[in-house]
């Protein structure tokens, strides 16, 4: 499985990558992007199976990234890892085509279980 982790925070990208490793997900390659623009470029050149992104990022947030991918007919599995979740965020994400939203997983098992439900 090829996974792209998108977050403007290098620390969060490392945490998510570490969680993917601890969750023993079948990830052959895990790519990183620090912006939605970089994520769009990577998504054009790699055959991604999953994109995990932050909601809030400078310039183009995660929701705009999802909409741009869906507008280009890219149907890659897509989810958010957010620090604070609300019904509004959940509804906006689902309406745009997100497959999952994880509110700061407290363990690698929780992370894996929530992602596996969508894959």
N, C-alpha and C positions, 0 to 999 in steps of 0.2 A: 504494500500500500504506500502511495506517495501522499504525504501530508504537507500542507503549507500553514505555518503559524505566522499570523499577521498582528503586530502590535508595535506601537511607537516606542514602547518601553523595552529596552534590551533585557532588563531583569525579568519582566513578565514572559518574554519569549523563551528565556532560559527555563523558567519555572514550568511553563507549559510543555516544553520539550522534555524536561526531566520527568514530568508527570506521565507523558506518553511512554517514556522508557519504563518507568516503574509499573505502569499499568500493563506492561507486556503486550502492547498492541502490535499487530503485525505490520510495523512500519519499516519498509525497505529504505525509504529516504524521507527525511524531514527537512523541508526548506524553511527559510525565514525571510520575512519582508518587514521593513520598518514603516512602510506606508502602503496605502491602498493602491497608489500608482505603481509601486514596485510589485505588488501582488497581482495586479492586472497583467503586467509584463510576464511574470513568472507563469501565470495561468495560461498564457498564450503559447509558451514553449515547453511546458511540462504537462504530462498527462496525469493531472492530479486526481486523487480519489476523495480528498477531504481538505477543506479549508476551515481553520479555526481562527477567529479574529476577535479583537476587542471591539466594543461598540463605539467608544469615543476616541477619535484620533484627529490630529490636525488636518486641515484641508479637506480630506474626504474620509468620513467615518465609515465604520463597518457596514452600516445599513446602506449607504450609497455604493459601497463596494459590491454588496450583494445585488443591488438593483442593476448595476452596470454589468455584472456577470449574467444575470438573467436576461437583460435586454439584448445581450449578444448570444443568447441561446445556450450559454454554458450552464449545464445543470449539475455541476459538481456538488457533492454533499457539502453542506455549509452550516457552520454553527458559531455561536458566540460564547465567549467566556467573559462574564461581566462581574463587576464588583457589587453592583446593586441592581436588582431586578425589580421590575414592576409589571403590573398587568398591561400598561401602555407599551412598554418595551417589548414584552412578550408578543402582544398582538401585532405591533408594527413588524417585528421580525418574521412572524409566521405568515402574515399577509404578503410579505415580500418574497417568501419562499425559503426561509431558514428551516433547517431540519432539526435543530436543537438550540437550547440556551442553557448554559450552565452558570449558576451563580457560585463563583469561587469554590470549586470542589474541595471538600475537606480531606479527601483521600484519593489515591490513585484508583482504588476500586470503584468509588463513586463516579469518577471521571470516566473510567472504562465502561461502566454499566450504562451511563447516560449516553455515551457515544454509540455503543453497540446497539442500543435500541433503534438507532436510525440507519445503521449500515446494513 
